Amino acid sequence: MPLSNIRIIHQDAAVLVVNKPTLLLSVPGRADDNKDCLITRLQENGYPEARIVHRLDWETSGIILLARDPDTHRELSRQFHDRETEKAYTALCWGQPELDSGSIDLPLRYDPPTKPRHVVDHEFGKNALTFWRVLERCGDWCRVELTPITGRSHQLRVHMLSIGHPLLGDGLYAHEQALAAWPRLCLHASMLSFTHPQSGERLRFECPAPF
């Protein structure tokens, strides 16, 4: 498959920063019909050495960082593990929060009976922390900036649902009105900051949401 709507935001000898479109896997799925993905497209179109450092959900668009050699991959993976990177997401959520900003500190776990959903679980969940800030209020919904401190699966989607503000277009967690309000999941990785493994320079990349 061609790169088509995968935009290269930055590239140098060590790293690739790209904008992943919605409805594209980050890495291959287990089923044969889930082989088309971001990393495969990059490797087949000029970047055979590319190694993915972190992932975004299939429906989530935005910034993804890739390494171009094993040492870079190891160092960037360490930065993510040790929470030395900074990430921010733009989202549209249903309703109007009373406050303009806040934090959500609720443990999450995978819920096999409703797979692939995740749920809040104070007994068996893993700690998860998200900061949120309202950017714009628009009638039935609002635009928010979400900053995950931890990186749990579906963290932002479940956390916003837990305070009564599901993301628009979320087929897994939104109620009927929020699901119908937008034709796609309104979650976009809009900012990523990390330290370049070779130069030591602190880099920051931004990518506006397409909604």
Beta strands, then each sheet from edge to edge (+ up, - down):
strand 1: 7-11
strand 2: 15-20
strand 3: 51-52
strand 4: 61-67
strand 5: 86-94
strand 6: 101-105
strand 7: 108-110
strand 8: 118-120
strand 9: 129-138
strand 10: 141-148
strand 11: 187-195
strand 12: 202-206
sheet 1: 1+ 2- 4+ 3-
sheet 2: 1+ 2- 4+ 11+ 5- 10+ 9- 6+
sheet 3: 1+ 2- 4+ 11+ 12-
sheet 4: 7+ 8-
end
